[in-house]
């Protein structure tokens, strides 16, 4: 007898609907809708219990140093500290007081 549609749960995720368990986000995701990865603009990740630093390396973004607290319940993970969005202005031209502004014939 074939299994009923909608009865294929793995880690409480409905596989037939395209869901897979994402350990990082602590929830079921559809990978074509939501990435199962740490946010790119995040410096400090809260996994719902512990606070961890994020490190960008060759394999992508991974966990760095984490607190080691024991939590009875685990909340939803979230980015605790995001990287600031700083607009970088180009450097102004440097004028050498001995050479002037670099133009010829002054």
URHU-V928562 format. One record per backbone hydrogen bond with DSSP energy under -0.5 kcal/mol. NH is the residue of the N-H (numbers start at 1). CO is the residue of the C=O. Records with the same first field share a line. If there is no record, write none. Layout:
NH: CO + CO
This chain:
7: 4
9: 7
10: 13
13: 10
15: 8 + 13
17: 14
18: 15
19: 14
20: 29
22: 27
23: 21
26: 22
27: 22
29: 20
31: 29
33: 30
34: 30
37: 35
42: 39
43: 81
44: 81
45: 52
46: 78
47: 45 + 50
52: 45
53: 65
54: 43
55: 62
57: 55 + 60
60: 57
62: 55
64: 53
67: 51
71: 69
75: 48 + 73
77: 25
78: 46
80: 44 + 78
81: 44
83: 41
86: 84
87: 85
88: 86
89: 87
95: 93
96: 94 + 100
97: 95
99: 96
100: 96
102: 99
